[in-house]
Every structure is written in structure tokens, then in C-alpha cells.
Amino acid sequence: MPVTTSYSWNLLNTIFIGSSFGQNHQSLTPLANGGFARVGDNGGRIFVTVFDEDGNETASWQGAQARNGAIAQLDNGNLVIVSQDTDSIIFEIRDTSGNIVVPSTDFGILPSYSYNINPTVVASSGGFMISFDSYYTSNGDLDPLLHAFDNSGATVGSFNGWAGTVLDESNTAMALLADGNIAGVWQQVDGSGNSVLRTEVKLADGSGLISAGDILVDDTGTINRNPAIIALATGGYAIVYEDNEFQDGGLTMATYSATGVFVARFDISGNSLDLSNPEATLLANGLIAISVTETVPEPGDISDALTLLRVVNPANGQIVFDDANVTGVNDWEIPTENSTIATLLNGNIVVVHEASGVQVAGEVLQPVRFTTGDNASNIVNGDAFADVMMGGSSADFFYGFANDDRLFGGGGADWLYGGDGADTLDGDAGADLLFGQAGNDEINGGDDGDFIYGGDGNDTLIGEDGADWIYGEADDDIIFGQAGSDVLFGGTGRDQIFGGLETDTIFGEAEDDRLYGQEGGDVISGQDGDDQIHGGADGDFLFGGTGYDSLYGEDGVDQLWGQEQDDYLNGGAGTDDLHGGTGNDRLYGGDDTDSLFGDENNDLLHGGNGGDVLNGGIGNDTLYGDADGDFLFGDGGSDFINGGTGNDQLYGGSNGLAIPGETDYFQFDGPGWGVDTIHDFEDGVDRIQFNTTATLDDFTDLTVSSASGNAILTFGADSITIIGAAGLITASDVDFIVF
């Protein structure tokens, strides 16, 4: 079993809004695209700002001349913004870019009422519901009233209050429950002037009660006020409110079923001082995060307000994380208060608050849980929190699930699953099984031979010590085998794979990959896509596969196989074998004595340094021996054959046999080509070409002789012996290309 569990937050981004753009009376709604929208007011005007999931602004606009705004996203993606005009409630509907869908609408004041204030809004199936406080003229009381609308802003129904008592009632909060009904809570002043809370559950259109009406929440003590209401994952709801039953400036949570039946009540004041104005949100794992203002006394009888966060388990009231100054501002000169909070689609939360004198107005926070295992085998399941799990010396099973997790196996053969989010997995010692799953993950196998699976996302996978098997799977991955003889698979996506030390086997698989064997005699196959493959040190086997590939043998005695399509092969240092395969390939032997085979189609072969063997294969090929004494075989097709410098042996066909009717061109760059021999010149078909300077620009510049039935063409120290061609070579067989 886990030994210890603790909680914290990561500050991901600070939101800058400023006091001139609606910092007061703020309200939030999460968006279906993962971002969030915020409404606030300043100077009697509504301001709306839309953000992405990271807290970066994507849109903003000025709304109505009004105050006390509230906002919700409808199930069609539009935003409804509700606010308080001079004596009435107005709403407008816009898309998330600020384009007006339904202009500002005042839905009036009911008979017998004088004015409306304090609006709140909740989206429901196909529409939305607005609750507000209305002044009842005959008795001077405030009553919480309801209006229901469809997504077009058309009225579905208006209703005289949640409960319709004669006492002063206000500060309504609403929540959409899992079954589609609406739970409400409001504050009431009793006959002694004390504040009391009451609740009930209505149908989604507000037309009827699900629960018994007017349920008492709390009348103990003199203060029960400023409620926040949250729909729970269990289907019920929770109410968080100010309460002085247990201590002055305390905080209480009461939970109810989906039909308004009381479940439990918990004191959640903790060790805080004077708490006020709580706001709450349901975290993706079912816990409740509460932002609340704490008024903190200072020496000199000065008080300042800070925004605090508290995480509570609604099942038992346990405070699992307590009191962090979410603003990151510890200076007593900078108070922050009157916050609101929302959970985003990715499991992170956003908190915005009034912050006097500064531009800081909110934060995007990532919830974090730390779990440390003992030396037994632990099974730990994460959730929407960003989990940090530390294993012991035995085999552990860690499941991160949602958010950005960090899982450390410790000793033993561990199974680590990252789940969604950008996860970090470290197997540490032992033969581990590591799954990144969704998101851009970083996985380290650690000691011993591990199995690593990146899953979806652009992952970084590191085998470290031991003979590892690593699978990049989907998207663009970076894979490092490091020590040990590893087997590495890129999967789909444009991957980069580095074998590391020792003898590795690498498969690029689909799409365009970059594959590096590094040290050791590696076997590397690009497979699908246009790949770039580097053997590195030692003798490697490189296979391009399908696609237009580039293969570099580099150091060592390498074998390169281009296989399909038009490939580029470079042997580098060492005695290499290069095979172009199908396609019009380019082969470069590099240093040392190499063997180059163009195979099919029209290939270009360069031997490079060393005494090389070049065979064009089928097709019209171009062969350059380059430096030193080379053997060049044109093989099938009409080939261009150039031995370069050194004493070269040239064959238009294969093994000294000319292929009838196919014209080969024996080229010589001179002067300085060396002492070369043509073994299968076909008179009247093949051509001898000189790429030369003005010193050799005519047949008469050559000395023509014969010996042993062979023709010999000489120019200075250079010569060409043409086997079996004595007396056959004339000016008509020779071309001069003068540069």
C-alpha cells in the first residue's frame, strides 16, 4: 500500500487583465474547447475575455453598460452573459469570438416587483436559466426569482421565486446536476436578523420541484451566508458557505442527494483565520477545490486579504490540501480577494480575483498529488490530478491516467502507465514495462532490459542501460537506446532514433524518419517513408525500405541497401557494400575499397577513394571510379563509365561480355586519367569520350598503337588499352569534349 500521499499545485500561467478591463465582480465558465471565458465589470460596464487552456487571451470585448455579470457556455457553444442594469436584469448571447448572436435583452420586471439585482446563470439542456433577486414592493423583501430561456434567448418560463416565503431572501447560487435538473441555494434573513441558508431542486426548466421545497440547510449560529453550490460526480450536490457555528469566520460544507435529501455536514474551516466569499469547483477526480478570501491581521491593527485554495473530499469532509496563496504574492501591500474558480477540460483549474493595485488577476493551476510507496508491491491509480508516484524496491503498478504525471518505479520490475497528458516515466532499476499512452511523454527505462511504449504524442524515449525494446508508436518520437543491445521501433510519425552503444536493431517504420546507429554494428531499416539513415561507428547493415531514402554508412565495414525508390547511399569510411535496389539511385563509396551495385534503373555510382568495384546493373547508369585503381562494370543498358584517376579496369557489360546493341560511353578526364583498360569495347556501337582541355582536343593528339591484339591510345603518361581492338579504333570512335 502507498505510504504517504500529499497534495500541491503547479503554477502554469499568470493571467494579466488589469483593473481597467473589468476586474470587479468576476465570473468564470469553462469552455468545450478546453479554454475558459471570464466576465467582470469596471466603471459600470461589462467586459468579457476569452482564454485558451493555458491562460492566453484569444478574444475580448466590451459588453453592456451594466455590472455584476455572470457567464455560461450554452450547449451550442455560444456564451450567454447576464448582468444587472440600473433596475433590471439583461442578457446577451455571443460566440466565443465576441460576435453578437442575440443582442442585449431586458426581460423586464414581474408585476408587484420594483427592481432586479444580483443575477446568476446556469446552462441547461437546450437553453439556460437566470436567477436573480427581485424587490417585492408590498413588503420590502427580496425574493429569488427564476427565468428559463432556450438557446435563442426565447423565454421558456418565468417563476415567482425558489420558495416564495415572506422573509428577505437573496444571493442565489445554482448548479446543473448530472440528471439535468437544477439545484439552488439562497440566503435568508430570519426574524432575529440572522442569516439562514435554504435549498431545493427544480426541473431543468424551473417549472416544478424535484425535492420538497424550501429545505433548511443551516440556521445554527448567526451567520450562514454567501453560498457556493457544486454538482457532484455522484449525482448530488454540495453547498459551501460562511458559517460561525464552529468558529468565527469559519467555512462549512453540506452535501445533498440529487433530490435534495440531506447527506452530511462538515466543518472545513481548517486552521485559517477569517474566511469569506467562498467559490467552489468540482475537480475532475471528484474532489472539490474551494477558493476563499482570508482576512489576515498584521501588526499595527492592519488587515489584508489573500486568496487561498483548499481541496476537500465531499464524501467525508477531509481537507486533503490546505491554504496556498494562489497569487504567489506574499507582500502585505498587495491584497487579493473576491475570487472565482473553474475546472478546465484538461483537469487544471483557473482562479481569478480582485487584486488591488496590480495587474495580476488570476492563475492557471495544475493540481498535483505526491504518492510514495513502501518496499512492497504497490498498485496506485491516479486520476485528473498531476500525479507524482515514487516506487520502492519491489514491483509496482502505477497508473497516471489524466494530466501530466511523473512516475518513478524504483527497484523491481515495474509497470508504469502514463495515461493522458505529458507524462514522465522512469523505470529505474529492474526490467520494467513502461507505457506513455496519450500526450507528449518522456520515458526513461533505467537499469536492465525494459519494454517502452510511447503511445500517442511526440514522445522522448530513453532505454538507458540494458537490452531494451522501445516502440515509439504514433506521432513524432525521439528514441535513444543508449547502453545495451536495443531493438527500437519508430512507429507512425517522423521519428528520430539513436541506437547508442553496442549492437542495435532499428526500424523506422512509417513516414520520414532519421535513424542513427551510433556505436556498434547496427542493423537499421527505414521501412516506409523517405528516411535518413546513419550507421555511425563499426560495421552496420542499413536498409532504406520503401521511399526516397538517404543512407550513410560512416565508419566501419558497412552494407547499404537502398531497396525501393530513388535512394542516396554513401559508404563513408571503411570497406563498404552498397546496393541501390530499384529506382534511380546515387551511390558514393567514400573512403577505402568499396563495392557498389546500382541494381535496377538508371543509377549514379561514385567509388570515391580506394580501389573500388562498381556495377551499374540494369539500366542506363553513370559510373565514376574516382581515385585509385577501380573495376567498373556497366552491365545492362547504355552506360557512362569513367574510371577517374588511377589504373582502372572498365567493362561496358558484365564479366568482360559486351551486351550487343547497347552503347556504352567510356569517359576519360584528362590529362591525368592513368593507365586504364577497356575489356569489352564493341566497335561501331560504344564510344570513347575525352573530357579534356585544349591540349587534347583531336584524335591526332593521341598516339595509336597495338600490342597482343589490343589497341592502345596514349597521351603523355596516360593510356587506354582496348582489349581485342587492334586496328579497329579510328577517329569515328572517339569524341572530344573540351572545357
WOVEN-V119711 format. One record per residue. N is the residue number from 1. OMEGA is omega as a letter, one per 30 degrees, with the letter a starting at -180 (* if undefined). D_LAST is the distance of its C-alpha to the last C-alpha in Angstrom with 2 decimals. Layout:
n = {N | N}
omega = {OMEGA | OMEGA}
d_last = {D_LAST | D_LAST}
This chain:
n = {1 | 2 | 3 | 4 | 5 | 6 | 7 | 8 | 9 | 10 | 11 | 12 | 13 | 14 | 15 | 16 | 17 | 18 | 19 | 20 | 21 | 22 | 23 | 24 | 25 | 26 | 27 | 28 | 29 | 30 | 31 | 32 | 33 | 34 | 35 | 36 | 37 | 38 | 39 | 40 | 41 | 42 | 43 | 44 | 45 | 46 | 47 | 48 | 49 | 50 | 51 | 52 | 53 | 54 | 55 | 56 | 57 | 58 | 59 | 60 | 61 | 62 | 63 | 64 | 65 | 66 | 67 | 68 | 69 | 70 | 71 | 72 | 73 | 74 | 75 | 76 | 77 | 78 | 79 | 80 | 81 | 82 | 83 | 84 | 85 | 86 | 87 | 88 | 89 | 90 | 91 | 92 | 93 | 94 | 95 | 96 | 97 | 98 | 99 | 100 | 101 | 102 | 103 | 104 | 105 | 106 | 107 | 108 | 109 | 110 | 111 | 112 | 113 | 114 | 115 | 116 | 117 | 118 | 119 | 120 | 121 | 122 | 123 | 124 | 125 | 126 | 127 | 128 | 129 | 130 | 131 | 132 | 133 | 134 | 135 | 136 | 137 | 138 | 139 | 140 | 141 | 142 | 143 | 144 | 145 | 146 | 147 | 148 | 149 | 150 | 151 | 152 | 153 | 154 | 155 | 156 | 157 | 158 | 159 | 160 | 161 | 162 | 163 | 164 | 165 | 166 | 167 | 168 | 169 | 170 | 171 | 172 | 173 | 174 | 175 | 176 | 177 | 178 | 179 | 180 | 181 | 182 | 183 | 184 | 185 | 186 | 187 | 188 | 189 | 190 | 191 | 192 | 193 | 194 | 195 | 196 | 197 | 198 | 199 | 200 | 201 | 202 | 203 | 204 | 205 | 206 | 207 | 208 | 209 | 210 | 211 | 212 | 213 | 214 | 215 | 216 | 217 | 218 | 219 | 220 | 221 | 222 | 223 | 224 | 225 | 226 | 227 | 228 | 229 | 230 | 231 | 232 | 233 | 234 | 235 | 236 | 237 | 238 | 239 | 240 | 241 | 242 | 243 | 244 | 245 | 246 | 247 | 248 | 249 | 250 | 251 | 252 | 253 | 254 | 255 | 256 | 257 | 258 | 259 | 260 | 261 | 262 | 263 | 264 | 265 | 266 | 267 | 268 | 269 | 270 | 271 | 272 | 273 | 274 | 275 | 276 | 277 | 278 | 279 | 280 | 281 | 282 | 283 | 284 | 285 | 286 | 287 | 288 | 289 | 290 | 291 | 292 | 293 | 294 | 295 | 296 | 297 | 298 | 299 | 300 | 301 | 302 | 303 | 304 | 305 | 306 | 307 | 308 | 309 | 310 | 311 | 312 | 313 | 314 | 315 | 316 | 317 | 318 | 319 | 320 | 321 | 322 | 323 | 324 | 325 | 326 | 327 | 328 | 329 | 330 | 331 | 332 | 333 | 334 | 335 | 336 | 337 | 338 | 339 | 340 | 341 | 342 | 343 | 344 | 345 | 346 | 347 | 348 | 349 | 350 | 351 | 352 | 353 | 354 | 355 | 356 | 357 | 358 | 359 | 360 | 361 | 362 | 363 | 364 | 365 | 366 | 367 | 368 | 369 | 370 | 371 | 372 | 373 | 374 | 375 | 376 | 377 | 378 | 379 | 380 | 381 | 382 | 383 | 384 | 385 | 386 | 387 | 388 | 389 | 390 | 391 | 392 | 393 | 394 | 395 | 396 | 397 | 398 | 399 | 400 | 401 | 402 | 403 | 404 | 405 | 406 | 407 | 408 | 409 | 410 | 411 | 412 | 413 | 414 | 415 | 416 | 417 | 418 | 419 | 420 | 421 | 422 | 423 | 424 | 425 | 426 | 427 | 428 | 429 | 430 | 431 | 432 | 433 | 434 | 435 | 436 | 437 | 438 | 439 | 440 | 441 | 442 | 443 | 444 | 445 | 446 | 447 | 448 | 449 | 450 | 451 | 452 | 453 | 454 | 455 | 456 | 457 | 458 | 459 | 460 | 461 | 462 | 463 | 464 | 465 | 466 | 467 | 468 | 469 | 470 | 471 | 472 | 473 | 474 | 475 | 476 | 477 | 478 | 479 | 480 | 481 | 482 | 483 | 484 | 485 | 486 | 487 | 488 | 489 | 490 | 491 | 492 | 493 | 494 | 495 | 496 | 497 | 498 | 499 | 500 | 501 | 502 | 503 | 504 | 505 | 506 | 507 | 508 | 509 | 510 | 511 | 512 | 513 | 514 | 515 | 516 | 517 | 518 | 519 | 520 | 521 | 522 | 523 | 524 | 525 | 526 | 527 | 528 | 529 | 530 | 531 | 532 | 533 | 534 | 535 | 536 | 537 | 538 | 539 | 540 | 541 | 542 | 543 | 544 | 545 | 546 | 547 | 548 | 549 | 550 | 551 | 552 | 553 | 554 | 555 | 556 | 557 | 558 | 559 | 560 | 561 | 562 | 563 | 564 | 565 | 566 | 567 | 568 | 569 | 570 | 571 | 572 | 573 | 574 | 575 | 576 | 577 | 578 | 579 | 580 | 581 | 582 | 583 | 584 | 585 | 586 | 587 | 588 | 589 | 590 | 591 | 592 | 593 | 594 | 595 | 596 | 597 | 598 | 599 | 600 | 601 | 602 | 603 | 604 | 605 | 606 | 607 | 608 | 609 | 610 | 611 | 612 | 613 | 614 | 615 | 616 | 617 | 618 | 619 | 620 | 621 | 622 | 623 | 624 | 625 | 626 | 627 | 628 | 629 | 630 | 631 | 632 | 633 | 634 | 635 | 636 | 637 | 638 | 639 | 640 | 641 | 642 | 643 | 644 | 645 | 646 | 647 | 648 | 649 | 650 | 651 | 652 | 653 | 654 | 655 | 656 | 657 | 658 | 659 | 660 | 661 | 662 | 663 | 664 | 665 | 666 | 667 | 668 | 669 | 670 | 671 | 672 | 673 | 674 | 675 | 676 | 677 | 678 | 679 | 680 | 681 | 682 | 683 | 684 | 685 | 686 | 687 | 688 | 689 | 690 | 691 | 692 | 693 | 694 | 695 | 696 | 697 | 698 | 699 | 700 | 701 | 702 | 703 | 704 | 705 | 706 | 707 | 708 | 709 | 710 | 711 | 712 | 713 | 714 | 715 | 716 | 717 | 718 | 719 | 720 | 721 | 722 | 723 | 724 | 725 | 726 | 727 | 728 | 729 | 730 | 731 | 732 | 733 | 734 | 735 | 736 | 737 | 738 | 739}
omega = {l | a | a | l | l | a | l | l | l | l | a | a | l | a | l | l | l | a | a | a | l | a | a | l | a | l | a | l | l | a | a | l | l | l | l | l | a | l | l | l | l | l | l | l | l | l | l | l | l | a | l | a | l | a | l | a | l | l | l | l | l | l | a | l | a | a | l | a | l | a | l | l | l | a | l | l | l | l | l | a | a | a | a | l | a | a | a | l | l | l | l | l | l | l | a | l | l | l | a | l | l | a | a | a | l | a | l | a | a | l | l | l | a | a | a | l | l | a | l | a | l | l | l | a | l | a | a | l | l | l | a | l | a | a | a | a | a | a | l | l | l | l | l | a | a | l | l | a | l | a | l | a | l | a | l | l | l | a | a | l | l | a | l | l | a | a | a | a | a | l | a | l | a | l | l | a | a | a | l | l | a | l | l | l | l | a | a | l | a | a | l | a | l | l | a | l | l | a | l | a | a | l | a | l | l | a | a | a | l | a | l | a | l | a | l | l | a | l | l | a | a | a | l | a | l | a | l | a | a | l | a | l | l | a | l | l | l | l | l | a | l | a | l | l | a | l | l | a | a | a | a | l | l | a | a | l | a | l | l | l | a | l | a | l | a | l | a | l | a | a | a | a | a | a | a | l | l | l | a | l | l | l | a | l | l | l | a | l | a | l | a | l | l | l | a | l | l | l | a | l | l | l | l | a | l | l | a | l | l | l | a | l | a | a | a | l | a | l | a | l | a | l | l | l | a | a | a | a | a | a | l | a | a | l | l | a | l | a | l | a | l | l | a | a | a | l | l | l | l | l | l | a | l | a | a | l | a | l | a | a | l | a | l | a | l | l | a | l | l | l | l | a | l | a | l | l | a | l | a | l | l | l | a | l | l | a | l | a | a | l | l | a | a | a | a | l | a | l | a | a | a | l | a | a | l | a | a | a | a | l | l | l | a | l | a | l | a | a | l | l | l | a | l | a | l | a | a | a | l | l | a | l | a | a | l | a | a | l | l | a | l | a | l | a | a | a | l | a | a | l | a | l | a | a | l | l | l | a | l | a | a | a | a | a | l | l | a | l | a | a | l | a | a | l | a | a | l | a | l | l | a | a | l | l | a | l | a | a | l | a | l | a | l | a | l | a | a | a | a | a | l | a | a | l | a | l | l | a | a | l | a | a | l | a | a | l | a | a | l | l | a | l | a | l | l | a | a | l | l | a | l | a | a | a | a | a | l | a | a | l | a | a | a | a | l | l | a | a | l | a | a | a | a | a | l | l | a | l | a | a | a | a | a | l | a | a | l | a | l | a | a | a | l | a | a | l | a | l | a | a | l | a | l | a | l | a | l | a | a | a | l | a | a | l | a | a | l | a | a | l | a | a | l | a | l | a | a | l | l | l | a | l | a | l | a | a | a | l | a | a | l | a | l | l | a | a | l | a | a | l | a | l | l | a | a | l | l | a | l | a | a | a | a | l | a | a | a | l | a | a | l | l | a | l | l | a | l | l | a | l | a | a | l | a | l | a | a | l | a | f | l | a | l | a | a | l | l | a | a | l | l | a | a | l | a | a | l | a | l | l | a | l | a | l | l | a | a | l | a | l | l | l | a | l | l | l | l | l | a | l | a | l | a | l | a | a | a | l | l | l | a | a | l | a | a | l | a | a | l | a | a | l | a | l | l | l | a | l | *}
d_last = {83.15 | 81.29 | 82.84 | 82.13 | 80.83 | 80.17 | 78.50 | 76.39 | 73.91 | 70.28 | 69.59 | 66.46 | 66.44 | 68.67 | 69.25 | 69.45 | 71.52 | 73.70 | 77.27 | 76.28 | 74.88 | 77.75 | 78.49 | 82.17 | 83.80 | 80.65 | 80.25 | 77.45 | 76.34 | 73.66 | 71.17 | 70.08 | 66.39 | 67.21 | 67.62 | 70.81 | 72.43 | 74.84 | 77.41 | 79.25 | 81.04 | 81.25 | 83.33 | 84.80 | 81.50 | 79.78 | 76.19 | 74.06 | 70.94 | 68.83 | 66.81 | 64.51 | 65.56 | 64.11 | 66.14 | 63.39 | 64.69 | 63.38 | 65.85 | 68.89 | 71.36 | 74.78 | 77.55 | 81.14 | 83.44 | 85.20 | 85.50 | 86.12 | 83.22 | 82.59 | 79.60 | 78.82 | 76.07 | 77.31 | 76.36 | 74.19 | 72.04 | 73.50 | 75.33 | 78.96 | 79.96 | 83.70 | 85.32 | 88.61 | 89.31 | 92.41 | 94.87 | 92.90 | 90.04 | 86.85 | 83.73 | 80.36 | 77.65 | 73.93 | 70.75 | 68.91 | 66.72 | 69.86 | 70.03 | 73.68 | 74.98 | 78.70 | 79.68 | 82.26 | 85.49 | 88.99 | 91.09 | 94.35 | 97.44 | 99.91 | 103.52 | 105.75 | 102.76 | 101.83 | 98.29 | 95.49 | 93.57 | 91.42 | 89.27 | 87.36 | 85.32 | 84.28 | 82.11 | 83.67 | 82.71 | 81.75 | 83.00 | 84.37 | 87.67 | 88.66 | 91.54 | 93.08 | 96.33 | 98.63 | 101.72 | 104.85 | 107.01 | 110.44 | 110.41 | 107.61 | 105.68 | 101.98 | 101.15 | 97.82 | 96.87 | 94.21 | 92.15 | 89.92 | 87.01 | 84.40 | 80.65 | 80.97 | 83.58 | 86.49 | 89.74 | 90.83 | 93.99 | 95.73 | 98.23 | 100.98 | 99.93 | 99.14 | 102.78 | 104.87 | 107.21 | 109.13 | 107.63 | 104.78 | 101.50 | 97.91 | 94.52 | 93.58 | 90.59 | 89.27 | 87.11 | 85.82 | 86.98 | 85.22 | 87.57 | 86.73 | 89.99 | 90.35 | 92.09 | 93.45 | 95.18 | 96.93 | 99.01 | 102.71 | 105.33 | 108.66 | 112.13 | 112.00 | 108.76 | 106.72 | 103.32 | 103.19 | 100.33 | 100.65 | 98.30 | 98.10 | 95.63 | 95.16 | 93.46 | 89.91 | 91.18 | 93.99 | 96.67 | 98.59 | 99.23 | 97.96 | 99.99 | 103.45 | 103.15 | 103.41 | 102.92 | 103.78 | 100.95 | 102.57 | 105.55 | 106.16 | 106.13 | 105.75 | 101.96 | 99.99 | 97.31 | 93.69 | 92.78 | 89.33 | 89.11 | 86.51 | 86.17 | 86.02 | 83.98 | 87.33 | 88.16 | 90.66 | 90.23 | 90.85 | 92.28 | 91.52 | 93.76 | 95.42 | 98.70 | 101.25 | 103.15 | 101.72 | 100.77 | 100.37 | 96.87 | 96.26 | 94.12 | 95.26 | 93.57 | 95.53 | 94.18 | 95.28 | 94.73 | 93.11 | 96.61 | 97.60 | 99.60 | 99.71 | 97.99 | 97.95 | 97.96 | 96.27 | 96.40 | 92.78 | 93.51 | 92.23 | 92.53 | 91.48 | 93.62 | 94.14 | 91.99 | 91.65 | 89.71 | 88.18 | 85.36 | 84.20 | 81.51 | 81.27 | 78.45 | 76.50 | 78.40 | 81.81 | 82.70 | 83.59 | 81.86 | 84.10 | 83.14 | 86.16 | 87.09 | 88.83 | 90.81 | 90.71 | 93.30 | 92.27 | 94.39 | 96.15 | 97.06 | 93.64 | 92.07 | 88.51 | 87.10 | 84.28 | 82.67 | 83.14 | 81.94 | 84.06 | 83.32 | 86.36 | 87.00 | 89.08 | 90.64 | 92.47 | 91.89 | 90.07 | 87.98 | 84.84 | 83.00 | 84.74 | 84.15 | 80.67 | 79.97 | 77.20 | 76.18 | 75.05 | 76.98 | 79.69 | 80.69 | 84.28 | 83.27 | 81.16 | 83.32 | 82.00 | 84.32 | 85.07 | 82.19 | 81.12 | 79.10 | 77.17 | 75.39 | 71.87 | 70.42 | 68.51 | 71.72 | 71.17 | 73.65 | 73.55 | 76.31 | 76.79 | 79.57 | 80.89 | 79.65 | 81.36 | 79.38 | 75.95 | 73.12 | 73.33 | 74.78 | 73.83 | 71.95 | 70.17 | 71.48 | 70.70 | 73.78 | 73.40 | 75.64 | 75.60 | 76.93 | 77.33 | 78.28 | 80.47 | 79.73 | 80.91 | 78.71 | 78.43 | 77.72 | 76.80 | 75.95 | 74.36 | 74.44 | 73.14 | 73.36 | 70.42 | 71.71 | 71.24 | 72.50 | 72.87 | 73.70 | 75.65 | 75.42 | 76.10 | 74.23 | 74.13 | 73.45 | 72.14 | 71.41 | 70.00 | 70.08 | 69.33 | 67.81 | 65.63 | 67.16 | 66.70 | 67.94 | 68.22 | 69.43 | 70.48 | 71.50 | 71.99 | 70.14 | 69.92 | 69.11 | 67.69 | 67.05 | 65.58 | 66.39 | 65.24 | 63.66 | 61.14 | 62.72 | 62.27 | 63.34 | 63.62 | 64.98 | 65.60 | 67.06 | 67.69 | 65.89 | 65.72 | 65.01 | 63.40 | 62.86 | 61.28 | 62.02 | 61.33 | 59.66 | 56.93 | 58.31 | 57.63 | 58.87 | 59.12 | 60.36 | 61.56 | 62.74 | 62.90 | 61.28 | 61.39 | 60.71 | 59.12 | 58.69 | 57.10 | 58.34 | 57.38 | 55.55 | 52.64 | 53.98 | 53.17 | 54.35 | 54.61 | 55.91 | 56.53 | 58.28 | 59.02 | 57.42 | 57.15 | 56.50 | 55.05 | 54.60 | 52.94 | 54.17 | 53.61 | 51.28 | 48.65 | 49.76 | 48.71 | 49.89 | 50.14 | 51.46 | 51.76 | 53.90 | 54.87 | 53.26 | 53.00 | 52.42 | 50.84 | 50.54 | 48.88 | 50.61 | 49.74 | 47.77 | 44.62 | 45.60 | 44.38 | 45.67 | 45.63 | 47.08 | 47.95 | 49.41 | 49.97 | 48.99 | 48.81 | 48.44 | 46.80 | 46.72 | 45.02 | 46.77 | 46.31 | 43.71 | 40.71 | 41.52 | 40.16 | 41.34 | 41.28 | 42.83 | 42.84 | 44.77 | 46.03 | 44.81 | 44.71 | 44.59 | 42.97 | 42.77 | 41.41 | 43.17 | 43.04 | 40.67 | 37.17 | 37.66 | 35.96 | 37.20 | 37.00 | 38.59 | 39.00 | 40.54 | 41.62 | 40.93 | 40.80 | 40.81 | 38.93 | 39.35 | 37.70 | 40.13 | 39.77 | 37.40 | 33.83 | 34.07 | 32.17 | 33.32 | 32.81 | 34.48 | 34.13 | 36.28 | 38.09 | 37.77 | 37.12 | 37.11 | 35.31 | 36.06 | 34.40 | 36.82 | 36.72 | 34.13 | 30.51 | 30.58 | 28.53 | 29.49 | 28.71 | 30.70 | 30.41 | 32.16 | 34.19 | 34.05 | 33.61 | 33.91 | 32.01 | 32.99 | 31.38 | 34.22 | 34.14 | 31.53 | 27.75 | 27.47 | 25.01 | 25.95 | 24.94 | 26.90 | 26.59 | 28.17 | 30.19 | 30.49 | 30.22 | 30.84 | 28.99 | 30.31 | 28.77 | 31.92 | 32.06 | 29.57 | 25.79 | 24.87 | 22.03 | 22.79 | 21.45 | 23.54 | 22.80 | 24.53 | 27.00 | 27.48 | 27.29 | 28.38 | 26.53 | 28.10 | 26.68 | 30.04 | 30.75 | 28.08 | 24.42 | 22.97 | 19.71 | 20.27 | 18.49 | 20.59 | 18.85 | 20.79 | 23.51 | 24.78 | 24.87 | 26.44 | 24.60 | 26.61 | 25.27 | 28.88 | 29.67 | 27.29 | 23.88 | 21.76 | 18.20 | 18.72 | 16.50 | 18.62 | 16.44 | 17.85 | 21.33 | 23.18 | 22.97 | 25.15 | 23.60 | 25.85 | 25.05 | 28.68 | 31.26 | 33.07 | 31.54 | 32.61 | 30.15 | 31.13 | 31.68 | 29.82 | 27.24 | 23.68 | 21.74 | 18.03 | 17.47 | 14.02 | 12.92 | 10.44 | 10.62 | 12.16 | 14.85 | 15.61 | 19.21 | 21.87 | 21.66 | 24.06 | 23.92 | 27.55 | 27.94 | 25.46 | 27.03 | 26.45 | 25.79 | 25.06 | 22.33 | 18.73 | 16.56 | 12.84 | 10.21 | 7.16 | 6.16 | 5.51 | 7.56 | 10.60 | 10.46 | 9.66 | 13.25 | 16.21 | 18.13 | 16.09 | 17.70 | 21.37 | 23.21 | 26.60 | 29.11 | 31.66 | 34.25 | 33.05 | 29.48 | 26.37 | 24.22 | 20.65 | 20.01 | 17.31 | 18.91 | 20.40 | 18.54 | 20.14 | 20.66 | 24.28 | 24.97 | 28.62 | 30.89 | 28.33 | 29.51 | 29.24 | 27.55 | 23.84 | 22.65 | 19.56 | 20.46 | 19.86 | 16.24 | 13.04 | 9.64 | 6.58 | 3.81 | 0.00}
